[in-house]
């Protein structure tokens, strides 16, 4: 009698991995006017007046503050545009990005 071998069928489910998220961080400096920082936060990050003011004050008191969390490309673009807005006015305004844990 011949041996019959059967091969189990396996279904491969592809999972799309969520993109890694990055924090945009406002770094405090002693030269950029507070009103200008609030204006940049409202314009680039679409924060309300109150939210922008709280982020600015937190960065002022602690040295840094997380503004928002985005995918890498969006975070880097927003951080660059916000930093460039400060440079255009002659201020040392700095936004950085780092991976979220």
Biotite code that builds the C-alpha atoms (Angstrom):
import biotite.structure as struc

atoms = struc.array([
    struc.Atom([0.000, 0.000, 0.000], chain_id="A", res_id=1, res_name="UNK", atom_name="CA", element="C"),
    struc.Atom([1.559, 3.382, -1.016], chain_id="A", res_id=2, res_name="UNK", atom_name="CA", element="C"),
    struc.Atom([2.142, 5.975, 1.652], chain_id="A", res_id=3, res_name="UNK", atom_name="CA", element="C"),
    struc.Atom([0.146, 9.130, 1.280], chain_id="A", res_id=4, res_name="UNK", atom_name="CA", element="C"),
    struc.Atom([1.706, 12.255, 2.665], chain_id="A", res_id=5, res_name="UNK", atom_name="CA", element="C"),
    struc.Atom([-0.373, 15.295, 3.167], chain_id="A", res_id=6, res_name="UNK", atom_name="CA", element="C"),
    struc.Atom([1.026, 18.734, 3.438], chain_id="A", res_id=7, res_name="UNK", atom_name="CA", element="C"),
    struc.Atom([-0.777, 21.024, 5.866], chain_id="A", res_id=8, res_name="UNK", atom_name="CA", element="C"),
    struc.Atom([-2.100, 24.211, 4.371], chain_id="A", res_id=9, res_name="UNK", atom_name="CA", element="C"),
    struc.Atom([-0.952, 27.350, 6.079], chain_id="A", res_id=10, res_name="UNK", atom_name="CA", element="C"),
    struc.Atom([-2.407, 30.735, 5.560], chain_id="A", res_id=11, res_name="UNK", atom_name="CA", element="C"),
    struc.Atom([-0.025, 33.619, 5.779], chain_id="A", res_id=12, res_name="UNK", atom_name="CA", element="C"),
    struc.Atom([-1.567, 36.744, 7.184], chain_id="A", res_id=13, res_name="UNK", atom_name="CA", element="C"),
    struc.Atom([0.327, 39.889, 6.412], chain_id="A", res_id=14, res_name="UNK", atom_name="CA", element="C"),
    struc.Atom([0.237, 42.498, 9.110], chain_id="A", res_id=15, res_name="UNK", atom_name="CA", element="C"),
    struc.Atom([1.086, 46.033, 8.359], chain_id="A", res_id=16, res_name="UNK", atom_name="CA", element="C"),
    struc.Atom([3.233, 47.437, 11.085], chain_id="A", res_id=17, res_name="UNK", atom_name="CA", element="C"),
    struc.Atom([2.273, 50.759, 12.599], chain_id="A", res_id=18, res_name="UNK", atom_name="CA", element="C"),
    struc.Atom([4.818, 53.440, 11.833], chain_id="A", res_id=19, res_name="UNK", atom_name="CA", element="C"),
    struc.Atom([7.093, 54.441, 14.661], chain_id="A", res_id=20, res_name="UNK", atom_name="CA", element="C"),
    struc.Atom([6.158, 57.729, 16.259], chain_id="A", res_id=21, res_name="UNK", atom_name="CA", element="C"),
    struc.Atom([8.438, 60.677, 16.973], chain_id="A", res_id=22, res_name="UNK", atom_name="CA", element="C"),
    struc.Atom([8.114, 63.467, 19.511], chain_id="A", res_id=23, res_name="UNK", atom_name="CA", element="C"),
    struc.Atom([8.588, 67.073, 18.470], chain_id="A", res_id=24, res_name="UNK", atom_name="CA", element="C"),
    struc.Atom([10.340, 68.866, 21.329], chain_id="A", res_id=25, res_name="UNK", atom_name="CA", element="C"),
    struc.Atom([10.552, 72.601, 21.974], chain_id="A", res_id=26, res_name="UNK", atom_name="CA", element="C"),
    struc.Atom([13.907, 73.559, 23.487], chain_id="A", res_id=27, res_name="UNK", atom_name="CA", element="C"),
    struc.Atom([13.882, 76.672, 25.668], chain_id="A", res_id=28, res_name="UNK", atom_name="CA", element="C"),
    struc.Atom([16.200, 79.596, 25.028], chain_id="A", res_id=29, res_name="UNK", atom_name="CA", element="C"),
    struc.Atom([16.469, 82.947, 26.773], chain_id="A", res_id=30, res_name="UNK", atom_name="CA", element="C"),
    struc.Atom([16.289, 85.110, 23.651], chain_id="A", res_id=31, res_name="UNK", atom_name="CA", element="C"),
    struc.Atom([13.186, 84.190, 21.627], chain_id="A", res_id=32, res_name="UNK", atom_name="CA", element="C"),
    struc.Atom([10.181, 86.276, 22.726], chain_id="A", res_id=33, res_name="UNK", atom_name="CA", element="C"),
    struc.Atom([7.379, 84.275, 24.315], chain_id="A", res_id=34, res_name="UNK", atom_name="CA", element="C"),
    struc.Atom([4.776, 85.789, 21.992], chain_id="A", res_id=35, res_name="UNK", atom_name="CA", element="C"),
    struc.Atom([6.753, 84.631, 18.960], chain_id="A", res_id=36, res_name="UNK", atom_name="CA", element="C"),
    struc.Atom([7.012, 81.079, 20.329], chain_id="A", res_id=37, res_name="UNK", atom_name="CA", element="C"),
    struc.Atom([3.239, 81.019, 20.879], chain_id="A", res_id=38, res_name="UNK", atom_name="CA", element="C"),
    struc.Atom([2.674, 82.296, 17.321], chain_id="A", res_id=39, res_name="UNK", atom_name="CA", element="C"),
    struc.Atom([4.884, 79.545, 15.859], chain_id="A", res_id=40, res_name="UNK", atom_name="CA", element="C"),
    struc.Atom([3.173, 76.849, 17.948], chain_id="A", res_id=41, res_name="UNK", atom_name="CA", element="C"),
    struc.Atom([-0.248, 78.043, 16.809], chain_id="A", res_id=42, res_name="UNK", atom_name="CA", element="C"),
    struc.Atom([0.779, 78.344, 13.164], chain_id="A", res_id=43, res_name="UNK", atom_name="CA", element="C"),
    struc.Atom([2.825, 75.190, 12.659], chain_id="A", res_id=44, res_name="UNK", atom_name="CA", element="C"),
    struc.Atom([1.251, 72.811, 15.158], chain_id="A", res_id=45, res_name="UNK", atom_name="CA", element="C"),
    struc.Atom([-2.321, 74.160, 15.066], chain_id="A", res_id=46, res_name="UNK", atom_name="CA", element="C"),
    struc.Atom([-2.455, 74.585, 18.839], chain_id="A", res_id=47, res_name="UNK", atom_name="CA", element="C"),
    struc.Atom([-5.000, 76.858, 20.467], chain_id="A", res_id=48, res_name="UNK", atom_name="CA", element="C"),
    struc.Atom([-3.815, 80.028, 22.188], chain_id="A", res_id=49, res_name="UNK", atom_name="CA", element="C"),
    struc.Atom([-4.132, 78.351, 25.589], chain_id="A", res_id=50, res_name="UNK", atom_name="CA", element="C"),
    struc.Atom([-2.366, 75.135, 24.529], chain_id="A", res_id=51, res_name="UNK", atom_name="CA", element="C"),
    struc.Atom([0.473, 77.064, 22.877], chain_id="A", res_id=52, res_name="UNK", atom_name="CA", element="C"),
    struc.Atom([0.909, 79.220, 25.970], chain_id="A", res_id=53, res_name="UNK", atom_name="CA", element="C"),
    struc.Atom([1.053, 76.136, 28.242], chain_id="A", res_id=54, res_name="UNK", atom_name="CA", element="C"),
    struc.Atom([3.650, 74.429, 26.015], chain_id="A", res_id=55, res_name="UNK", atom_name="CA", element="C"),
    struc.Atom([5.764, 77.602, 25.936], chain_id="A", res_id=56, res_name="UNK", atom_name="CA", element="C"),
    struc.Atom([5.598, 78.033, 29.741], chain_id="A", res_id=57, res_name="UNK", atom_name="CA", element="C"),
    struc.Atom([6.435, 74.352, 30.337], chain_id="A", res_id=58, res_name="UNK", atom_name="CA", element="C"),
    struc.Atom([9.488, 74.625, 28.066], chain_id="A", res_id=59, res_name="UNK", atom_name="CA", element="C"),
    struc.Atom([10.489, 77.828, 29.844], chain_id="A", res_id=60, res_name="UNK", atom_name="CA", element="C"),
    struc.Atom([10.244, 76.232, 33.292], chain_id="A", res_id=61, res_name="UNK", atom_name="CA", element="C"),
    struc.Atom([11.672, 72.786, 32.517], chain_id="A", res_id=62, res_name="UNK", atom_name="CA", element="C"),
    struc.Atom([14.004, 73.533, 29.620], chain_id="A", res_id=63, res_name="UNK", atom_name="CA", element="C"),
    struc.Atom([12.147, 71.372, 27.105], chain_id="A", res_id=64, res_name="UNK", atom_name="CA", element="C"),
    struc.Atom([8.559, 70.379, 26.322], chain_id="A", res_id=65, res_name="UNK", atom_name="CA", element="C"),
    struc.Atom([7.003, 67.799, 24.002], chain_id="A", res_id=66, res_name="UNK", atom_name="CA", element="C"),
    struc.Atom([4.807, 69.698, 21.561], chain_id="A", res_id=67, res_name="UNK", atom_name="CA", element="C"),
    struc.Atom([3.221, 66.807, 19.665], chain_id="A", res_id=68, res_name="UNK", atom_name="CA", element="C"),
    struc.Atom([3.795, 63.260, 18.396], chain_id="A", res_id=69, res_name="UNK", atom_name="CA", element="C"),
    struc.Atom([3.784, 62.372, 14.689], chain_id="A", res_id=70, res_name="UNK", atom_name="CA", element="C"),
    struc.Atom([5.222, 59.881, 12.236], chain_id="A", res_id=71, res_name="UNK", atom_name="CA", element="C"),
    struc.Atom([8.897, 60.511, 11.499], chain_id="A", res_id=72, res_name="UNK", atom_name="CA", element="C"),
    struc.Atom([8.483, 62.475, 8.266], chain_id="A", res_id=73, res_name="UNK", atom_name="CA", element="C"),
    struc.Atom([5.777, 64.742, 9.646], chain_id="A", res_id=74, res_name="UNK", atom_name="CA", element="C"),
    struc.Atom([7.661, 65.323, 12.912], chain_id="A", res_id=75, res_name="UNK", atom_name="CA", element="C"),
    struc.Atom([10.902, 66.228, 11.145], chain_id="A", res_id=76, res_name="UNK", atom_name="CA", element="C"),
    struc.Atom([9.143, 68.505, 8.674], chain_id="A", res_id=77, res_name="UNK", atom_name="CA", element="C"),
    struc.Atom([7.238, 70.392, 11.365], chain_id="A", res_id=78, res_name="UNK", atom_name="CA", element="C"),
    struc.Atom([10.318, 70.713, 13.591], chain_id="A", res_id=79, res_name="UNK", atom_name="CA", element="C"),
    struc.Atom([12.390, 72.044, 10.683], chain_id="A", res_id=80, res_name="UNK", atom_name="CA", element="C"),
    struc.Atom([9.731, 74.518, 9.575], chain_id="A", res_id=81, res_name="UNK", atom_name="CA", element="C"),
    struc.Atom([9.229, 75.824, 13.122], chain_id="A", res_id=82, res_name="UNK", atom_name="CA", element="C"),
    struc.Atom([12.986, 76.183, 13.676], chain_id="A", res_id=83, res_name="UNK", atom_name="CA", element="C"),
    struc.Atom([13.351, 77.932, 10.307], chain_id="A", res_id=84, res_name="UNK", atom_name="CA", element="C"),
    struc.Atom([10.595, 80.386, 11.268], chain_id="A", res_id=85, res_name="UNK", atom_name="CA", element="C"),
    struc.Atom([12.720, 81.426, 14.234], chain_id="A", res_id=86, res_name="UNK", atom_name="CA", element="C"),
    struc.Atom([15.872, 81.704, 12.138], chain_id="A", res_id=87, res_name="UNK", atom_name="CA", element="C"),
    struc.Atom([14.042, 83.880, 9.622], chain_id="A", res_id=88, res_name="UNK", atom_name="CA", element="C"),
    struc.Atom([13.335, 86.387, 12.418], chain_id="A", res_id=89, res_name="UNK", atom_name="CA", element="C"),
    struc.Atom([16.858, 86.074, 13.857], chain_id="A", res_id=90, res_name="UNK", atom_name="CA", element="C"),
    struc.Atom([15.898, 84.023, 16.939], chain_id="A", res_id=91, res_name="UNK", atom_name="CA", element="C"),
    struc.Atom([17.639, 80.856, 18.180], chain_id="A", res_id=92, res_name="UNK", atom_name="CA", element="C"),
    struc.Atom([14.295, 79.012, 18.426], chain_id="A", res_id=93, res_name="UNK", atom_name="CA", element="C"),
    struc.Atom([14.899, 75.249, 18.312], chain_id="A", res_id=94, res_name="UNK", atom_name="CA", element="C"),
    struc.Atom([12.625, 72.272, 17.812], chain_id="A", res_id=95, res_name="UNK", atom_name="CA", element="C"),
    struc.Atom([14.049, 68.743, 17.767], chain_id="A", res_id=96, res_name="UNK", atom_name="CA", element="C"),
    struc.Atom([12.645, 65.260, 17.228], chain_id="A", res_id=97, res_name="UNK", atom_name="CA", element="C"),
    struc.Atom([13.283, 61.968, 18.961], chain_id="A", res_id=98, res_name="UNK", atom_name="CA", element="C"),
    struc.Atom([11.683, 58.517, 18.807], chain_id="A", res_id=99, res_name="UNK", atom_name="CA", element="C"),
    struc.Atom([8.854, 57.828, 21.206], chain_id="A", res_id=100, res_name="UNK", atom_name="CA", element="C"),
    struc.Atom([9.489, 54.874, 23.486], chain_id="A", res_id=101, res_name="UNK", atom_name="CA", element="C"),
])
